[in-house]
Amino acid sequence: MRRITVSEEGVSVLRDESKRLSEDLAGIRNETEKLSEFANENRDNLGPHGAEIAGCLEQIKRAMDKCEEPAGAISSTMELLADEFEQILN
């Protein structure tokens, strides 16, 4: 586990990780939407697997709905902690 200290490096790590978490969540949501669109457009070609794929994508969407708020809270907390580190350093 990485140790984060009250330092400029610590501020940078917290901000970078907060940003990465937000970007990763948005990326998963975006890619899931793209896959859903593809599956819908190609439903006839997917045969019996189309329903299975749609079900899997729906599970991903529901999981994202459950985790976005807590993950957003983590990201915000990292930003607040980075702000506190900056106040201590200045």
C-alpha atoms as one frame of an Amber mdcrd trajectory, in Angstrom:
protein
   0.000   0.000   0.000   1.285   3.417  -0.929   1.931   5.898   1.850   0.879
   9.459   1.104   2.597  12.176   3.094   1.878  15.853   3.643   4.054  17.100
   0.810   3.763  18.522  -2.684   4.113  14.980  -3.959   1.255  13.891  -1.685
  -0.949  16.683  -3.028  -0.122  15.646  -6.575  -0.809  11.968  -5.905  -4.183
  12.718  -4.319  -5.258  15.002  -7.150  -4.045  12.577  -9.822  -5.803   9.602
  -8.233  -9.008  11.591  -7.752  -8.983  12.604 -11.402  -8.162   9.083 -12.556
 -11.024   7.606 -10.543 -13.497  10.050 -12.082 -12.138   9.448 -15.583 -12.195
   5.677 -15.166 -15.814   5.709 -14.027 -16.810   7.929 -16.943 -14.873   5.651
 -19.296 -16.647   2.519 -18.079 -20.022   4.236 -18.417 -19.138   5.472 -21.924
 -17.841   2.119 -23.160 -20.876   0.311 -21.743 -23.140   2.691 -23.647 -21.159
   2.066 -26.850 -21.467  -1.691 -26.379 -25.199  -1.359 -25.738 -25.644   0.648
 -28.920 -23.620  -1.902 -30.882 -25.626  -4.792 -29.435 -28.922  -3.052 -30.245
 -27.840  -2.250 -33.798 -26.699  -5.843 -34.365 -29.415  -7.664 -32.436 -30.459
  -9.711 -35.461 -26.900 -10.887 -36.101 -26.207 -11.877 -32.497 -28.867 -14.557
 -32.438 -29.560 -16.129 -29.056 -26.482 -14.454 -27.597 -28.034 -11.012 -28.017
 -30.253 -11.413 -24.966 -27.325 -12.692 -22.896 -25.149  -9.756 -23.947 -27.966
  -7.300 -23.191 -28.385  -8.874 -19.750 -24.686  -8.562 -18.998 -24.629  -4.937
 -20.094 -27.658  -4.216 -17.913 -25.833  -5.748 -14.931 -22.863  -3.463 -15.605
 -25.167  -0.437 -15.777 -26.831  -1.355 -12.470 -23.435  -1.893 -10.824 -22.277
   1.498 -12.096 -25.421   3.135 -10.733 -24.612   1.667  -7.319 -20.930   2.604
  -7.260 -20.866   6.052  -8.877 -22.027   7.957  -5.807 -19.618   6.276  -3.344
 -16.758   6.555  -5.843 -17.591  10.221  -6.362 -17.463  10.697  -2.594 -14.026
   9.084  -2.479 -12.817  11.333  -5.280 -14.156  14.420  -3.474 -12.537  13.337
  -0.223  -9.183  12.962  -1.955  -9.542  16.492  -3.352 -10.421  17.862   0.099
  -7.451  16.085   1.623  -5.187  17.526  -1.080  -6.561  20.990  -0.213  -5.811
  20.388   3.471  -2.278  19.260   2.627  -1.771  22.448   0.614  -2.980  24.576
   3.522  -0.539  22.854   5.862   2.314  23.337   3.377   1.588  27.008   2.790
